[in-house]
Amino acid sequence: MSIVQRGDGKFQYSDGSHKWIAPDPDYDQEVWDEQVRQHKQCHLVNDQPKVRIQRLV
């Protein structure tokens, strides 16, 4: 499970899915898309593997 940090709420719904539509019609959608992309990238950096992979020799 990824780490949820303060301020993440503006990028996610209560079920954990991400908000891809800008919260305000006057907000630049391209800027919002980039902010969500960076937010998701932080999830990947902070995420721990869910499955332990063993290499067979």
C-alpha atoms as one frame of an Amber mdcrd trajectory, in Angstrom:
protein
   0.000   0.000   0.000   1.330   3.434  -0.862   1.850   6.200   1.630  -0.840
   8.884   1.705   0.548  12.221   2.753  -1.023  15.506   3.812  -2.480  17.293
   0.786  -3.102  14.094  -1.203  -6.846  14.475  -0.737  -7.144  16.953  -3.578
  -5.868  14.290  -5.987  -7.894  11.311  -4.746 -11.489  10.274  -4.126 -12.429
   8.537  -0.875 -12.061   5.131  -2.572  -8.413   5.909  -3.424  -8.930   6.454
  -7.143  -7.390   9.534  -8.715  -9.223  12.657  -9.853  -8.346  13.174 -13.517
 -10.732  16.094 -14.034  -9.567  19.444 -12.665 -11.557  20.441  -9.563 -12.473
  23.859 -10.963 -13.640  24.548 -14.545 -11.285  27.551 -14.651  -8.275  25.402
 -13.676  -5.959  24.551 -16.578  -6.573  20.852 -17.332  -3.048  20.324 -18.693
  -1.557  21.667 -15.449  -3.880  19.412 -13.438  -2.905  16.378 -15.544   0.774
  17.032 -14.822   0.128  17.481 -11.105  -1.765  14.175 -10.947   0.996  12.462
 -12.948   3.608  13.707 -10.472   1.389  12.689  -7.558   1.066   9.164  -8.968
   4.842   9.044  -9.494   5.295   9.736  -5.764   3.101   6.687  -5.064   5.407
   4.538  -7.173   8.554   5.852  -5.478   7.116   5.287  -1.981   5.346   2.007
  -2.754   6.705  -1.256  -1.374   6.462  -4.409  -3.495   3.334  -6.403  -2.666
   4.821  -9.733  -3.751   8.199 -11.161  -2.971   9.834 -12.343  -6.165  12.340
 -15.175  -6.000  14.682 -15.863  -8.827  14.998 -19.518  -9.763  18.494 -20.603
 -10.718
